[in-house]
Amino acid sequence: MKKVLILEDEENIRSFVVINLRRAGYEVLEAATGTQALERLQQYPDVGVAILDIMLPDMDGFDVCRRIRANNKQMGIIMLTARTQEMDKVTGLMTGADDYVTKPFSPAELTARIDALFRRLGGDNGVSSELLTQGPFVMNTRNHTLEKDGARIRLTQVEYSIMKVFMQNPGRALSREDILAAVWGRDFEGDLKIVDVNIRRLRIKIEDDTTAPTYITTVWGFGYKWGN
Ligand code: CA
């Protein structure tokens, strides 16, 4: 049976999740503190997905996430957040989370996210994957996933499409119009700023230093370029 760990110190939320996930057919392990969660995961290394609350009594959920990722790149990690601030999402991505669920959430929503992660875990073993590899980046165009140094980078569909255009055109300066047409379609009549906004978000996710980007560089007055 597929194993899921739920780390949440509020007992009523935890039992709500446990009941619903068991009903959905998962084997569920519980933890009320970060320490407990890490112990559980050592005991049960076959946990496929961990759901981590952020506000905990002993450490924060990001620390737990970081510690899991230090020796496990495969496990699916969903952060449970009460706050919807963009900062939490960025911090979560930096520490290696795959997804977010904002409280209050419905059991159906949570189950759908967990199912999706399990499907992806299974999909990664596919033999007929199509890979684009450049520097530390590996894009799997079959699963629509991107990894940097072996760690998955969670992208929106639009961010993924932009990355694909870049990785298919290394070293070529692309105008913002080119990118807009390739990603949104020729007939899209949107503002070119949408390209800049998405590039800014992508840089946060993929660059080592956002203030001095080296992968996606700006071609002043024109657009962007992938690589040198
Ligand atoms: Ca909490």
py3Dmol code that shows the C-alpha trace and the ligand (Angstrom):
import py3Dmol

protein = """\
ATOM      1  CA  MET A   1       0.000   0.000   0.000  1.00  0.00           C
ATOM      2  CA  LYS A   2       1.188   3.535  -0.735  1.00  0.00           C
ATOM      3  CA  LYS A   3       2.541   5.224   2.383  1.00  0.00           C
ATOM      4  CA  VAL A   4       1.942   8.873   3.277  1.00  0.00           C
ATOM      5  CA  LEU A   5       3.278  10.764   6.289  1.00  0.00           C
ATOM      6  CA  ILE A   6       1.320  13.648   7.776  1.00  0.00           C
ATOM      7  CA  LEU A   7       3.215  16.074  10.007  1.00  0.00           C
ATOM      8  CA  GLU A   8       0.821  18.433  11.770  1.00  0.00           C
ATOM      9  CA  ASP A   9       0.777  19.454  15.429  1.00  0.00           C
ATOM     10  CA  GLU A  10      -2.894  20.416  15.503  1.00  0.00           C
ATOM     11  CA  GLU A  11      -4.595  17.200  16.354  1.00  0.00           C
ATOM     12  CA  ASN A  12      -7.975  17.967  14.782  1.00  0.00           C
ATOM     13  CA  ILE A  13      -6.434  18.828  11.416  1.00  0.00           C
ATOM     14  CA  ARG A  14      -4.145  15.793  11.618  1.00  0.00           C
ATOM     15  CA  SER A  15      -6.954  13.353  12.318  1.00  0.00           C
ATOM     16  CA  PHE A  16      -9.079  14.938   9.599  1.00  0.00           C
ATOM     17  CA  VAL A  17      -6.281  14.255   7.110  1.00  0.00           C
ATOM     18  CA  VAL A  18      -5.625  10.758   8.450  1.00  0.00           C
ATOM     19  CA  ILE A  19      -9.262   9.710   8.209  1.00  0.00           C
ATOM     20  CA  ASN A  20      -9.644  11.023   4.682  1.00  0.00           C
ATOM     21  CA  LEU A  21      -6.392   9.575   3.370  1.00  0.00           C
ATOM     22  CA  ARG A  22      -7.143   6.159   4.856  1.00  0.00           C
ATOM     23  CA  ARG A  23     -10.539   6.331   3.204  1.00  0.00           C
ATOM     24  CA  ALA A  24      -8.750   7.101  -0.083  1.00  0.00           C
ATOM     25  CA  GLY A  25      -6.716   3.912   0.327  1.00  0.00           C
ATOM     26  CA  TYR A  26      -3.413   5.182   1.672  1.00  0.00           C
ATOM     27  CA  GLU A  27      -1.431   3.824   4.580  1.00  0.00           C
ATOM     28  CA  VAL A  28      -0.925   6.865   6.818  1.00  0.00           C
ATOM     29  CA  LEU A  29       1.798   7.584   9.377  1.00  0.00           C
ATOM     30  CA  GLU A  30       1.364  10.475  11.810  1.00  0.00           C
ATOM     31  CA  ALA A  31       3.753  12.891  13.449  1.00  0.00           C
ATOM     32  CA  ALA A  32       3.070  15.891  15.705  1.00  0.00           C
ATOM     33  CA  THR A  33       6.607  17.345  15.761  1.00  0.00           C
ATOM     34  CA  GLY A  34       9.434  17.701  13.280  1.00  0.00           C
ATOM     35  CA  THR A  35      11.623  15.349  15.292  1.00  0.00           C
ATOM     36  CA  GLN A  36       8.907  12.719  15.321  1.00  0.00           C
ATOM     37  CA  ALA A  37       8.453  13.039  11.563  1.00  0.00           C
ATOM     38  CA  LEU A  38      12.165  12.545  10.863  1.00  0.00           C
ATOM     39  CA  GLU A  39      12.244   9.492  13.176  1.00  0.00           C
ATOM     40  CA  ARG A  40       9.218   8.012  11.429  1.00  0.00           C
ATOM     41  CA  LEU A  41      10.791   8.495   8.014  1.00  0.00           C
ATOM     42  CA  GLN A  42      13.933   6.704   9.184  1.00  0.00           C
ATOM     43  CA  GLN A  43      11.798   3.833  10.409  1.00  0.00           C
ATOM     44  CA  TYR A  44       9.778   3.734   7.185  1.00  0.00           C
ATOM     45  CA  PRO A  45      12.032   4.678   4.265  1.00  0.00           C
ATOM     46  CA  ASP A  46       9.339   3.626   1.788  1.00  0.00           C
ATOM     47  CA  VAL A  47       7.090   6.616   2.517  1.00  0.00           C
ATOM     48  CA  GLY A  48       6.215   8.020  -0.934  1.00  0.00           C
ATOM     49  CA  VAL A  49       4.739  11.386   0.006  1.00  0.00           C
ATOM     50  CA  ALA A  50       5.167  13.560   3.115  1.00  0.00           C
ATOM     51  CA  ILE A  51       2.754  16.365   4.005  1.00  0.00           C
ATOM     52  CA  LEU A  52       4.478  18.965   6.169  1.00  0.00           C
ATOM     53  CA  ASP A  53       2.852  21.688   8.216  1.00  0.00           C
ATOM     54  CA  ILE A  54       5.017  24.818   8.472  1.00  0.00           C
ATOM     55  CA  MET A  55       4.269  26.104  11.999  1.00  0.00           C
ATOM     56  CA  LEU A  56       5.417  23.406  14.431  1.00  0.00           C
ATOM     57  CA  PRO A  57       6.423  23.409  18.092  1.00  0.00           C
ATOM     58  CA  ASP A  58      10.036  22.235  17.695  1.00  0.00           C
ATOM     59  CA  MET A  59      11.216  23.406  14.233  1.00  0.00           C
ATOM     60  CA  ASP A  60       9.556  24.778  11.135  1.00  0.00           C
ATOM     61  CA  GLY A  61       8.295  22.674   8.240  1.00  0.00           C
ATOM     62  CA  PHE A  62      10.938  24.130   5.929  1.00  0.00           C
ATOM     63  CA  ASP A  63      13.685  22.705   8.176  1.00  0.00           C
ATOM     64  CA  VAL A  64      12.011  19.315   8.082  1.00  0.00           C
ATOM     65  CA  CYS A  65      11.779  19.557   4.289  1.00  0.00           C
ATOM     66  CA  ARG A  66      15.457  20.520   4.016  1.00  0.00           C
ATOM     67  CA  ARG A  67      16.513  17.619   6.216  1.00  0.00           C
ATOM     68  CA  ILE A  68      14.462  15.138   4.216  1.00  0.00           C
ATOM     69  CA  ARG A  69      15.917  16.450   0.945  1.00  0.00           C
ATOM     70  CA  ALA A  70      19.477  16.182   2.269  1.00  0.00           C
ATOM     71  CA  ASN A  71      19.327  12.447   1.632  1.00  0.00           C
ATOM     72  CA  ASN A  72      16.084  11.854  -0.234  1.00  0.00           C
ATOM     73  CA  LYS A  73      15.396  13.545  -3.582  1.00  0.00           C
ATOM     74  CA  GLN A  74      12.678  11.126  -4.575  1.00  0.00           C
ATOM     75  CA  MET A  75      10.033  11.557  -1.907  1.00  0.00           C
ATOM     76  CA  GLY A  76       7.086  13.764  -2.804  1.00  0.00           C
ATOM     77  CA  ILE A  77       6.755  16.693  -0.385  1.00  0.00           C
ATOM     78  CA  ILE A  78       3.650  18.833   0.048  1.00  0.00           C
ATOM     79  CA  MET A  79       3.773  21.857   2.352  1.00  0.00           C
ATOM     80  CA  LEU A  80       0.675  22.694   4.345  1.00  0.00           C
ATOM     81  CA  THR A  81       0.444  26.400   4.797  1.00  0.00           C
ATOM     82  CA  ALA A  82      -2.018  28.589   6.623  1.00  0.00           C
ATOM     83  CA  ARG A  83      -0.549  31.621   4.984  1.00  0.00           C
ATOM     84  CA  THR A  84      -0.760  32.373   1.296  1.00  0.00           C
ATOM     85  CA  GLN A  85       2.194  34.714   1.091  1.00  0.00           C
ATOM     86  CA  GLU A  86       4.394  34.326  -1.952  1.00  0.00           C
ATOM     87  CA  MET A  87       7.388  34.223   0.412  1.00  0.00           C
ATOM     88  CA  ASP A  88       6.306  30.886   1.861  1.00  0.00           C
ATOM     89  CA  LYS A  89       6.048  29.443  -1.592  1.00  0.00           C
ATOM     90  CA  VAL A  90       9.485  30.679  -2.572  1.00  0.00           C
ATOM     91  CA  THR A  91      10.996  29.399   0.677  1.00  0.00           C
ATOM     92  CA  GLY A  92       9.271  26.058   0.116  1.00  0.00           C
ATOM     93  CA  LEU A  93      10.677  25.777  -3.389  1.00  0.00           C
ATOM     94  CA  MET A  94      14.153  26.668  -2.160  1.00  0.00           C
ATOM     95  CA  THR A  95      13.987  23.891   0.381  1.00  0.00           C
ATOM     96  CA  GLY A  96      12.785  21.344  -2.153  1.00  0.00           C
ATOM     97  CA  ALA A  97       9.017  21.005  -1.712  1.00  0.00           C
ATOM     98  CA  ASP A  98       7.019  19.720  -4.685  1.00  0.00           C
ATOM     99  CA  ASP A  99       3.668  21.264  -3.971  1.00  0.00           C
ATOM    100  CA  TYR A 100       1.556  23.340  -1.563  1.00  0.00           C
ATOM    101  CA  VAL A 101      -1.864  23.074  -0.084  1.00  0.00           C
ATOM    102  CA  THR A 102      -3.289  26.119   1.644  1.00  0.00           C
ATOM    103  CA  LYS A 103      -5.483  25.723   4.720  1.00  0.00           C
ATOM    104  CA  PRO A 104      -8.395  25.328   4.761  1.00  0.00           C
ATOM    105  CA  PHE A 105      -8.337  22.617   2.094  1.00  0.00           C
ATOM    106  CA  SER A 106     -10.776  19.951   1.031  1.00  0.00           C
ATOM    107  CA  PRO A 107      -9.918  16.252   1.381  1.00  0.00           C
ATOM    108  CA  ALA A 108     -10.505  15.866  -2.372  1.00  0.00           C
ATOM    109  CA  GLU A 109      -7.949  18.566  -3.148  1.00  0.00           C
ATOM    110  CA  LEU A 110      -5.305  17.027  -0.904  1.00  0.00           C
ATOM    111  CA  THR A 111      -5.925  13.523  -2.262  1.00  0.00           C
ATOM    112  CA  ALA A 112      -5.643  14.811  -5.856  1.00  0.00           C
ATOM    113  CA  ARG A 113      -2.253  16.408  -5.096  1.00  0.00           C
ATOM    114  CA  ILE A 114      -0.964  13.238  -3.429  1.00  0.00           C
ATOM    115  CA  ASP A 115      -2.181  11.071  -6.319  1.00  0.00           C
ATOM    116  CA  ALA A 116      -0.403  13.370  -8.775  1.00  0.00           C
ATOM    117  CA  LEU A 117       2.883  13.052  -6.864  1.00  0.00           C
ATOM    118  CA  PHE A 118       2.636   9.266  -6.736  1.00  0.00           C
ATOM    119  CA  ARG A 119       1.961   9.202 -10.484  1.00  0.00           C
ATOM    120  CA  ARG A 120       5.065  11.282 -11.051  1.00  0.00           C
ATOM    121  CA  LEU A 121       7.186   9.088  -8.802  1.00  0.00           C
ATOM    122  CA  GLY A 122       6.074   6.100 -10.866  1.00  0.00           C
ATOM    123  CA  GLY A 123       6.503   7.992 -14.138  1.00  0.00           C
ATOM    124  CA  ASP A 124      10.142   8.788 -13.421  1.00  0.00           C
ATOM    125  CA  ASN A 125      11.033   5.139 -13.939  1.00  0.00           C
ATOM    126  CA  GLY A 126       9.643   5.172 -17.485  1.00  0.00           C
ATOM    127  CA  VAL A 127      12.086   3.732 -20.005  1.00  0.00           C
ATOM    128  CA  SER A 128      11.031   5.868 -22.954  1.00  0.00           C
ATOM    129  CA  SER A 129      11.650   9.236 -21.294  1.00  0.00           C
ATOM    130  CA  GLU A 130      12.826  12.006 -23.541  1.00  0.00           C
ATOM    131  CA  LEU A 131      15.539  14.011 -21.900  1.00  0.00           C
ATOM    132  CA  LEU A 132      17.011  17.403 -22.679  1.00  0.00           C
ATOM    133  CA  THR A 133      20.239  17.851 -20.730  1.00  0.00           C
ATOM    134  CA  GLN A 134      22.147  21.122 -20.397  1.00  0.00           C
ATOM    135  CA  GLY A 135      24.644  21.838 -17.630  1.00  0.00           C
ATOM    136  CA  PRO A 136      23.024  20.973 -14.308  1.00  0.00           C
ATOM    137  CA  PHE A 137      19.549  20.872 -15.903  1.00  0.00           C
ATOM    138  CA  VAL A 138      17.670  17.795 -17.052  1.00  0.00           C
ATOM    139  CA  MET A 139      14.258  18.258 -18.634  1.00  0.00           C
ATOM    140  CA  ASN A 140      12.000  15.269 -19.133  1.00  0.00           C
ATOM    141  CA  THR A 141       9.623  16.277 -21.912  1.00  0.00           C
ATOM    142  CA  ARG A 142       7.513  13.207 -21.345  1.00  0.00           C
ATOM    143  CA  ASN A 143       6.772  13.826 -17.680  1.00  0.00           C
ATOM    144  CA  HIS A 144       7.093  17.610 -17.977  1.00  0.00           C
ATOM    145  CA  THR A 145       9.617  17.719 -15.160  1.00  0.00           C
ATOM    146  CA  LEU A 146      12.795  19.725 -14.685  1.00  0.00           C
ATOM    147  CA  GLU A 147      15.676  18.845 -12.416  1.00  0.00           C
ATOM    148  CA  LYS A 148      18.696  20.886 -11.399  1.00  0.00           C
ATOM    149  CA  ASP A 149      21.589  18.913  -9.912  1.00  0.00           C
ATOM    150  CA  GLY A 150      19.193  16.015  -9.450  1.00  0.00           C
ATOM    151  CA  ALA A 151      16.631  18.006  -7.460  1.00  0.00           C
ATOM    152  CA  ARG A 152      13.244  18.560  -9.008  1.00  0.00           C
ATOM    153  CA  ILE A 153      12.252  22.151  -9.740  1.00  0.00           C
ATOM    154  CA  ARG A 154       8.530  22.650  -9.534  1.00  0.00           C
ATOM    155  CA  LEU A 155       7.327  24.763 -12.445  1.00  0.00           C
ATOM    156  CA  THR A 156       3.950  26.039 -13.537  1.00  0.00           C
ATOM    157  CA  GLN A 157       2.847  24.961 -17.029  1.00  0.00           C
ATOM    158  CA  VAL A 158       3.818  28.362 -18.420  1.00  0.00           C
ATOM    159  CA  GLU A 159       7.238  28.324 -16.732  1.00  0.00           C
ATOM    160  CA  TYR A 160       7.807  24.811 -18.047  1.00  0.00           C
ATOM    161  CA  SER A 161       6.915  25.888 -21.594  1.00  0.00           C
ATOM    162  CA  ILE A 162       9.322  28.831 -21.408  1.00  0.00           C
ATOM    163  CA  MET A 163      12.116  26.558 -20.119  1.00  0.00           C
ATOM    164  CA  LYS A 164      11.463  24.174 -22.978  1.00  0.00           C
ATOM    165  CA  VAL A 165      11.759  26.965 -25.573  1.00  0.00           C
ATOM    166  CA  PHE A 166      15.062  28.008 -23.955  1.00  0.00           C
ATOM    167  CA  MET A 167      16.499  24.495 -23.719  1.00  0.00           C
ATOM    168  CA  GLN A 168      15.579  23.808 -27.350  1.00  0.00           C
ATOM    169  CA  ASN A 169      17.355  27.019 -28.389  1.00  0.00           C
ATOM    170  CA  PRO A 170      20.577  27.187 -26.381  1.00  0.00           C
ATOM    171  CA  GLY A 171      22.722  30.254 -27.007  1.00  0.00           C
ATOM    172  CA  ARG A 172      20.150  31.971 -29.189  1.00  0.00           C
ATOM    173  CA  ALA A 173      18.745  35.395 -28.293  1.00  0.00           C
ATOM    174  CA  LEU A 174      14.964  35.159 -28.232  1.00  0.00           C
ATOM    175  CA  SER A 175      12.822  38.259 -28.427  1.00  0.00           C
ATOM    176  CA  ARG A 176       9.998  38.672 -25.926  1.00  0.00           C
ATOM    177  CA  GLU A 177       7.627  38.444 -28.914  1.00  0.00           C
ATOM    178  CA  ASP A 178       9.190  35.083 -29.890  1.00  0.00           C
ATOM    179  CA  ILE A 179       8.712  33.755 -26.370  1.00  0.00           C
ATOM    180  CA  LEU A 180       5.149  35.058 -26.143  1.00  0.00           C
ATOM    181  CA  ALA A 181       4.241  33.448 -29.472  1.00  0.00           C
ATOM    182  CA  ALA A 182       5.923  30.133 -28.623  1.00  0.00           C
ATOM    183  CA  VAL A 183       4.317  29.819 -25.218  1.00  0.00           C
ATOM    184  CA  TRP A 184       0.964  31.599 -25.460  1.00  0.00           C
ATOM    185  CA  GLY A 185       0.368  31.176 -29.203  1.00  0.00           C
ATOM    186  CA  ARG A 186       0.543  33.572 -32.146  1.00  0.00           C
ATOM    187  CA  ASP A 187      -2.948  34.925 -31.555  1.00  0.00           C
ATOM    188  CA  PHE A 188      -2.414  35.837 -27.933  1.00  0.00           C
ATOM    189  CA  GLU A 189      -2.949  39.549 -27.529  1.00  0.00           C
ATOM    190  CA  GLY A 190      -1.448  39.970 -24.108  1.00  0.00           C
ATOM    191  CA  ASP A 191       1.074  42.362 -22.683  1.00  0.00           C
ATOM    192  CA  LEU A 192       4.741  41.496 -23.184  1.00  0.00           C
ATOM    193  CA  LYS A 193       5.206  42.126 -19.462  1.00  0.00           C
ATOM    194  CA  ILE A 194       3.727  38.686 -18.843  1.00  0.00           C
ATOM    195  CA  VAL A 195       6.945  37.276 -20.331  1.00  0.00           C
ATOM    196  CA  ASP A 196       9.086  39.351 -17.945  1.00  0.00           C
ATOM    197  CA  VAL A 197       7.021  38.366 -14.923  1.00  0.00           C
ATOM    198  CA  ASN A 198       7.351  34.682 -15.710  1.00  0.00           C
ATOM    199  CA  ILE A 199      11.081  34.990 -16.393  1.00  0.00           C
ATOM    200  CA  ARG A 200      11.509  36.710 -13.032  1.00  0.00           C
ATOM    201  CA  ARG A 201       9.755  33.781 -11.332  1.00  0.00           C
ATOM    202  CA  LEU A 202      11.760  31.242 -13.306  1.00  0.00           C
ATOM    203  CA  ARG A 203      15.006  32.898 -12.276  1.00  0.00           C
ATOM    204  CA  ILE A 204      14.045  32.590  -8.617  1.00  0.00           C
ATOM    205  CA  LYS A 205      13.591  28.889  -9.188  1.00  0.00           C
ATOM    206  CA  ILE A 206      16.617  28.058 -11.335  1.00  0.00           C
ATOM    207  CA  GLU A 207      19.372  30.645 -10.872  1.00  0.00           C
ATOM    208  CA  ASP A 208      22.105  30.262  -8.243  1.00  0.00           C
ATOM    209  CA  ASP A 209      22.031  34.038  -7.688  1.00  0.00           C
ATOM    210  CA  THR A 210      18.932  35.901  -8.865  1.00  0.00           C
ATOM    211  CA  THR A 211      20.733  39.243  -8.768  1.00  0.00           C
ATOM    212  CA  ALA A 212      23.332  37.968 -11.246  1.00  0.00           C
ATOM    213  CA  PRO A 213      21.576  35.444 -13.483  1.00  0.00           C
ATOM    214  CA  THR A 214      23.851  33.198 -15.528  1.00  0.00           C
ATOM    215  CA  TYR A 215      21.406  30.722 -17.090  1.00  0.00           C
ATOM    216  CA  ILE A 216      18.721  33.108 -18.371  1.00  0.00           C
ATOM    217  CA  THR A 217      20.501  36.274 -19.386  1.00  0.00           C
ATOM    218  CA  THR A 218      18.874  39.527 -20.486  1.00  0.00           C
ATOM    219  CA  VAL A 219      19.509  40.802 -23.986  1.00  0.00           C
ATOM    220  CA  TRP A 220      18.876  44.499 -23.415  1.00  0.00           C
ATOM    221  CA  GLY A 221      16.147  46.048 -25.519  1.00  0.00           C
ATOM    222  CA  PHE A 222      15.386  42.699 -27.118  1.00  0.00           C
ATOM    223  CA  GLY A 223      14.652  39.708 -24.953  1.00  0.00           C
ATOM    224  CA  TYR A 224      16.402  36.801 -23.271  1.00  0.00           C
ATOM    225  CA  LYS A 225      18.999  34.153 -23.949  1.00  0.00           C
ATOM    226  CA  TRP A 226      19.561  30.695 -22.481  1.00  0.00           C
ATOM    227  CA  GLY A 227      23.201  29.887 -21.779  1.00  0.00           C
ATOM    228  CA  ASN A 228      26.190  31.599 -23.391  1.00  0.00           C
TER     229      ASN A 228
END
"""
ligand_1 = """\
1
CA
Ca 0.823 23.943 13.051
"""
view = py3Dmol.view(width=600, height=400)
view.addModel(protein, "pdb")
view.setStyle({"model": 0}, {"cartoon": {"style": "trace"}})
view.addModel(ligand_1, "xyz")
view.setStyle({"model": 1}, {"stick": {}})
view.zoomTo()
view.show()
